[in-house]
Amino acid sequence: MTALVTVGATVLATPYASAASAGVHAPDLPQVGQEAAERRPDRAESPSPGPTASGPPTSVGIRLLDAPVERRADSRARKYIVDHVHPGTTIKRRIIVQNTSEVRRAIAVYAAAADVTTDGFVLAPDRTENELSSWIHVDDGKHQLDADQEAELLVTITVPAKAEERERYAVIWAEVSGDGGQTVRNVGRVGIRVYLSVGPGGEPVSGFEVGALTGSRTPDGTPVVTADVRNTGKRALDLAGELRLRDGPGGLSVGPVRSEAQTLALGGTTTVRVVLDRRLPDGPWTGKLDLASGWTKGDASGTITFGPVAAPVSDAADRSGQVLTGGLVASGLVLVMLVAYAYRRRARHPVPAA
């Protein structure tokens, strides 16, 4: 029997009106690890327009209530369901859903498909099913909750005895909707990721390699530190960490500056990018980037310099340079022809000796 510890903090989503499937603007979600509606790869979202439907706004919250004791040091396991189990195993997790709307709402809780690709953690649309989501059952998955009311639900994952050995991905969604008597329907949902590794023996090894630190400036002069990271293990990774700079001009130091990267697939490579203040001197600096995915950690150190930004060449200046180069070449050819002509003329008509 697996011992569990209490974890988690409620994550909320307030949707914008949408006549299609769920549409949510929840910019704080990536920080805490829960998902916003139809967000596909894990990358930043731009703000959406405000709701057009009238009536009270619809919003919903969700949190994971417990995680395995043996993963108490794994920060990912406090936000997501992250586990390794043998075929034929059944695991249970408690979650909390909350109606943060102003009126009584129906909340549906269900599992749907997800995947990890070169684009990161990719969410399938609507209630698309995959193998893992078909193993997940949520007790009392439909609730009528009053404003600010919470409900504790039990999630059961039943792994078939003949399940193939590999890692699988899904999302447990909490969804709330309301139309306010209008034809445009507000739909919002947030979810908890599931990373489930299945196979005999112990958990597959997780690991990654961090490449050299590189400093550069964007065209507007903003300094950026980048490092390539490769997943060398056998589980997907959610990388986050901090950059520190020291021994800069005049003894300056900077940091820690937080950085995150998209979910990294098995064998995949991504670039961690840390954007800094434009006023930062070119350096040199001594930099150190510390990264972690749960309890799996790595780092890279090195000397970083942010060189000056090269002035962009305008089209007119580029054309002028081409004309100037062409003129010089033409002048050189004329000079060579004149010298050759004079040499041939002298050879035909030698000057008599005095």
C-alpha positions as CSV (number, residue, x, y, z in Angstrom):
1,M,0.0,0.0,0.0
2,T,1.3,3.4,-1.0
3,A,1.5,6.1,1.8
4,L,0.4,9.6,0.7
5,V,1.1,13.1,1.9
6,T,-1.1,16.2,1.5
7,V,0.1,18.6,-1.2
8,G,-1.1,21.2,-3.6
9,A,-2.7,24.6,-3.9
10,T,-5.9,25.4,-5.7
11,V,-5.5,26.7,-9.2
12,L,-8.2,28.8,-10.8
13,A,-9.4,29.6,-14.3
14,T,-11.9,32.3,-15.4
15,P,-12.9,31.7,-19.0
16,Y,-13.7,34.2,-21.8
17,A,-16.9,33.7,-23.8
18,S,-16.6,31.2,-26.6
19,A,-19.1,29.7,-28.9
20,A,-16.7,26.9,-29.6
21,S,-15.0,24.6,-27.2
22,A,-13.4,25.7,-23.9
23,G,-11.6,29.0,-24.0
24,V,-9.6,30.1,-21.0
25,H,-7.2,32.9,-20.2
26,A,-5.2,32.0,-17.1
27,P,-1.7,33.4,-17.4
28,D,-0.7,32.3,-13.9
29,L,-1.2,28.6,-14.5
30,P,2.1,27.6,-16.0
31,Q,3.9,28.8,-12.8
32,V,2.1,26.3,-10.6
33,G,1.7,23.5,-13.1
34,Q,-2.0,23.3,-14.0
35,E,-3.4,23.6,-17.5
36,A,-5.6,26.1,-19.1
37,A,-8.4,25.0,-21.4
38,E,-7.4,24.4,-25.1
39,R,-3.8,25.4,-24.7
40,R,-1.8,23.1,-26.9
41,P,2.0,23.0,-26.5
42,D,3.2,24.6,-23.3
43,R,4.1,28.0,-24.4
44,A,2.9,31.5,-23.4
45,E,-0.6,32.7,-24.3
46,S,-1.6,36.1,-25.5
47,P,-4.6,37.8,-23.8
48,S,-8.0,37.2,-25.3
49,P,-10.8,39.7,-25.6
50,G,-13.3,40.0,-22.7
51,P,-16.5,38.1,-22.5
52,T,-19.4,39.1,-24.7
53,A,-22.0,37.0,-22.9
54,S,-23.9,38.5,-19.9
55,G,-24.5,37.0,-16.6
56,P,-22.2,35.9,-13.8
57,P,-18.7,34.8,-14.9
58,T,-17.9,31.1,-14.8
59,S,-14.7,29.9,-13.1
60,V,-13.3,26.7,-11.5
61,G,-10.4,25.6,-9.4
62,I,-8.6,22.3,-8.9
63,R,-5.8,21.0,-6.8
64,L,-4.1,17.7,-6.1
65,L,-4.6,16.8,-2.5
66,D,-1.9,14.1,-2.0
67,A,1.2,12.5,-3.4
68,P,3.3,9.4,-2.6
69,V,5.5,9.8,0.6
70,E,8.5,8.6,-1.3
71,R,8.2,11.6,-3.7
72,R,8.0,14.2,-0.9
73,A,11.2,15.7,-2.3
74,D,9.8,15.8,-5.9
75,S,8.3,19.2,-6.6
76,R,6.5,17.9,-9.7
77,A,4.6,15.3,-7.6
78,R,3.1,18.1,-5.6
79,K,1.5,19.6,-8.7
80,Y,1.0,16.6,-11.0
81,I,0.3,12.9,-10.7
82,V,3.8,11.5,-11.3
83,D,4.4,7.9,-10.6
84,H,6.0,4.6,-11.8
85,V,3.9,1.4,-11.4
86,H,4.0,-2.2,-12.4
87,P,1.4,-3.6,-14.8
88,G,-1.7,-4.6,-13.0
89,T,-1.4,-1.9,-10.4
90,T,-4.2,0.3,-9.2
91,I,-3.4,3.7,-7.7
92,K,-5.7,6.3,-6.1
93,R,-5.3,10.1,-5.6
94,R,-7.6,12.6,-4.0
95,I,-8.3,15.9,-5.7
96,I,-10.3,19.1,-4.7
97,V,-12.5,21.0,-7.2
98,Q,-14.0,24.3,-6.3
99,N,-16.7,26.4,-7.9
100,T,-15.3,30.0,-7.8
101,S,-18.3,31.4,-9.7
102,E,-20.8,33.7,-8.2
103,V,-23.7,31.3,-8.6
104,R,-24.4,27.6,-8.3
105,R,-22.7,25.7,-11.2
106,A,-22.4,22.2,-12.6
107,I,-18.8,21.0,-12.6
108,A,-17.7,18.0,-14.7
109,V,-14.4,16.2,-13.8
110,Y,-13.0,13.8,-16.3
111,A,-9.7,12.6,-17.9
112,A,-8.6,13.3,-21.5
113,A,-5.6,12.7,-23.7
114,A,-2.3,14.5,-23.7
115,D,1.2,13.8,-25.2
116,V,4.7,15.0,-24.9
117,T,6.3,15.9,-28.3
118,T,8.9,18.3,-29.6
119,D,6.4,21.1,-28.9
120,G,6.2,20.2,-25.2
121,F,3.2,18.9,-23.2
122,V,0.4,18.9,-25.8
123,L,-3.2,18.8,-24.8
124,A,-5.7,17.0,-27.0
125,P,-9.0,18.9,-27.8
126,D,-12.2,18.4,-25.9
127,R,-12.6,14.9,-24.4
128,T,-10.3,13.1,-26.8
129,E,-9.3,9.8,-25.2
130,N,-6.0,7.9,-25.2
131,E,-4.8,4.7,-23.5
132,L,-4.0,6.4,-20.2
133,S,-7.2,8.5,-19.9
134,S,-9.2,5.3,-20.5
135,W,-7.6,3.8,-17.4
136,I,-8.6,6.8,-15.2
137,H,-11.9,7.0,-13.4
138,V,-13.2,9.9,-11.3
139,D,-15.8,9.0,-8.7
140,D,-18.8,11.3,-8.8
141,G,-17.4,13.1,-11.8
142,K,-20.4,15.5,-12.0
143,H,-21.2,17.9,-9.2
144,Q,-23.6,20.8,-8.6
145,L,-21.6,23.2,-6.4
146,D,-22.7,26.4,-4.8
147,A,-20.6,29.5,-5.1
148,D,-17.2,28.9,-3.5
149,Q,-18.1,25.4,-2.6
150,E,-15.5,22.6,-2.7
151,A,-15.8,18.9,-3.3
152,E,-13.2,16.2,-2.7
153,L,-13.1,13.5,-5.4
154,L,-11.2,10.3,-5.7
155,V,-9.2,9.5,-8.9
156,T,-8.5,5.8,-9.6
157,I,-6.0,4.7,-12.2
158,T,-6.3,1.0,-13.1
159,V,-3.3,-0.3,-15.1
160,P,-4.0,-3.4,-17.1
161,A,-1.9,-6.5,-16.3
162,K,-0.7,-6.6,-19.9
163,A,0.1,-2.9,-20.2
164,E,3.1,-2.2,-22.4
165,E,6.3,-0.8,-20.7
166,R,6.5,3.0,-21.3
167,E,5.5,6.4,-20.0
168,R,2.1,7.8,-20.8
169,Y,0.4,11.2,-20.4
170,A,-3.1,12.5,-19.7
171,V,-4.9,15.4,-18.0
172,I,-7.6,15.3,-15.3
173,W,-9.9,18.2,-16.2
174,A,-12.4,20.2,-14.1
175,E,-14.9,22.0,-16.3
176,V,-17.6,24.5,-15.6
177,S,-19.9,26.2,-18.0
178,G,-22.8,28.6,-18.1
179,D,-24.7,30.6,-20.8
180,G,-26.3,33.3,-18.8
181,G,-29.4,32.9,-21.0
182,Q,-27.3,33.9,-24.1
183,T,-26.5,32.0,-27.3
184,V,-22.7,32.4,-26.5
185,R,-21.6,30.0,-23.9
186,N,-18.8,30.5,-21.3
187,V,-16.7,27.4,-20.8
188,G,-13.7,27.1,-18.5
189,R,-11.6,24.2,-17.4
190,V,-8.3,23.6,-15.6
191,G,-6.5,20.4,-15.1
192,I,-3.8,18.3,-13.4
193,R,-1.2,16.6,-15.6
194,V,-0.6,12.9,-15.3
195,Y,2.8,11.4,-16.0
196,L,2.5,7.6,-15.5
197,S,5.5,5.3,-16.2
198,V,4.5,1.6,-16.4
199,G,7.0,-1.3,-16.3
200,P,8.7,-3.9,-14.2
201,G,11.3,-3.2,-11.6
202,G,12.2,0.3,-10.3
203,E,11.5,3.6,-11.8
204,P,13.3,4.5,-15.1
205,V,16.3,6.8,-14.7
206,S,15.7,10.5,-15.3
207,G,18.6,12.8,-16.4
208,F,19.6,15.7,-18.6
209,E,22.7,17.4,-19.9
210,V,23.1,21.2,-19.9
211,G,25.3,22.7,-22.7
212,A,27.5,25.7,-22.6
213,L,26.1,29.1,-21.6
214,T,26.0,31.7,-24.4
215,G,25.4,35.4,-24.1
216,S,23.9,37.6,-26.8
217,R,21.8,40.7,-27.3
218,T,18.5,40.9,-29.2
219,P,18.2,43.7,-31.9
220,D,16.8,46.0,-29.2
221,G,19.8,45.5,-27.0
222,T,18.2,43.1,-24.5
223,P,20.8,40.7,-23.0
224,V,19.9,37.0,-23.2
225,V,21.6,33.9,-21.8
226,T,20.8,30.6,-23.6
227,A,21.8,26.9,-23.0
228,D,20.8,23.8,-24.9
229,V,19.4,21.0,-22.7
230,R,19.1,17.3,-23.8
231,N,17.0,14.7,-22.1
232,T,19.3,11.8,-21.5
233,G,16.9,9.8,-19.3
234,K,13.8,7.7,-19.8
235,R,11.1,10.0,-18.5
236,A,9.8,13.4,-19.7
237,L,11.1,16.4,-17.9
238,D,9.6,19.8,-16.8
239,L,12.6,22.0,-16.4
240,A,12.8,25.1,-14.2
241,G,15.7,26.8,-12.6
242,E,17.7,30.0,-11.8
243,L,20.5,31.9,-13.4
244,R,23.1,33.8,-11.4
245,L,25.8,36.2,-12.7
246,R,28.8,37.3,-10.6
247,D,32.2,38.9,-11.0
248,G,30.8,41.4,-13.5
249,P,32.2,44.9,-14.3
250,G,32.9,46.7,-11.0
251,G,32.2,43.5,-9.0
252,L,28.5,43.5,-10.0
253,S,26.3,40.4,-9.5
254,V,22.8,39.6,-10.8
255,G,20.3,37.0,-9.8
256,P,18.9,34.7,-9.1
257,V,16.7,35.1,-12.3
258,R,14.1,32.4,-12.7
259,S,13.7,30.5,-15.9
260,E,11.4,27.7,-17.2
261,A,11.3,25.6,-20.4
262,Q,8.7,23.5,-22.1
263,T,8.2,19.9,-21.2
264,L,11.2,17.9,-22.7
265,A,10.4,14.6,-24.4
266,L,12.5,11.5,-24.1
267,G,15.7,12.0,-26.2
268,G,14.5,15.6,-26.9
269,T,16.5,18.8,-26.9
270,T,15.3,22.3,-26.0
271,T,16.9,25.7,-25.5
272,V,16.6,27.4,-22.1
273,R,16.4,31.2,-22.6
274,V,16.9,33.7,-19.8
275,V,16.1,37.3,-20.6
276,L,17.8,40.0,-18.5
277,D,17.7,43.8,-18.0
278,R,18.7,45.9,-21.0
279,R,21.0,48.0,-18.7
280,L,23.2,45.1,-18.0
281,P,26.9,45.7,-19.0
282,D,28.5,43.5,-21.6
283,G,30.8,41.9,-19.1
284,P,32.6,39.6,-18.9
285,W,30.5,37.7,-16.2
286,T,30.8,34.4,-14.5
287,G,27.5,32.7,-15.0
288,K,25.8,29.6,-13.4
289,L,22.5,28.1,-14.5
290,D,20.9,25.6,-12.1
291,L,18.1,23.5,-13.5
292,A,15.8,20.9,-12.0
293,S,12.9,18.7,-13.0
294,G,11.5,17.5,-9.7
295,W,14.4,15.8,-7.9
296,T,16.5,15.5,-11.0
297,K,19.0,18.3,-11.1
298,G,21.8,19.7,-13.4
299,D,23.8,22.9,-13.9
300,A,26.3,24.6,-16.2
301,S,28.8,27.4,-15.5
302,G,31.0,29.5,-17.7
303,T,32.1,33.0,-18.8
304,I,29.5,35.1,-20.5
305,T,29.8,38.3,-22.5
306,F,27.0,40.3,-24.1
307,G,28.6,41.8,-27.2
308,P,27.4,45.1,-28.7
309,V,24.5,44.8,-31.1
310,A,25.5,45.3,-34.8
311,A,23.7,48.2,-36.4
312,P,21.3,46.8,-39.0
313,V,22.2,47.7,-42.6
314,S,19.4,49.5,-44.5
315,D,18.4,48.6,-48.0
316,A,19.7,52.0,-49.3
317,A,23.0,51.5,-47.6
318,D,23.3,48.0,-48.9
319,R,22.6,49.2,-52.4
320,S,25.1,52.0,-52.0
321,G,27.7,49.4,-50.9
322,Q,27.0,47.3,-53.9
323,V,27.3,50.3,-56.3
324,L,30.6,51.3,-54.7
325,T,32.0,47.8,-54.9
326,G,30.9,47.5,-58.5
327,G,32.5,50.9,-59.4
328,L,35.8,49.9,-57.8
329,V,35.9,46.6,-59.8
330,A,35.1,48.5,-63.0
331,S,37.8,51.0,-62.4
332,G,40.4,48.3,-61.7
333,L,39.5,46.6,-65.0
334,V,39.9,49.8,-67.0
335,L,43.3,50.4,-65.4
336,V,44.5,46.9,-66.3
337,M,43.4,47.4,-69.9
338,L,45.2,50.7,-70.2
339,V,48.5,49.2,-68.8
340,A,48.2,46.2,-71.2
341,Y,47.6,48.5,-74.2
342,A,50.6,50.7,-73.4
343,Y,52.8,47.6,-73.0
344,R,51.8,46.3,-76.5
345,R,52.3,49.7,-78.2
346,R,55.8,50.0,-76.7
347,A,56.7,46.5,-77.9
348,R,55.6,47.4,-81.5
349,H,57.3,50.8,-81.6
350,P,60.4,50.7,-79.5
351,V,61.9,54.1,-78.6
352,P,65.3,54.6,-80.4
353,A,68.4,54.7,-78.2
354,A,69.8,58.1,-77.6
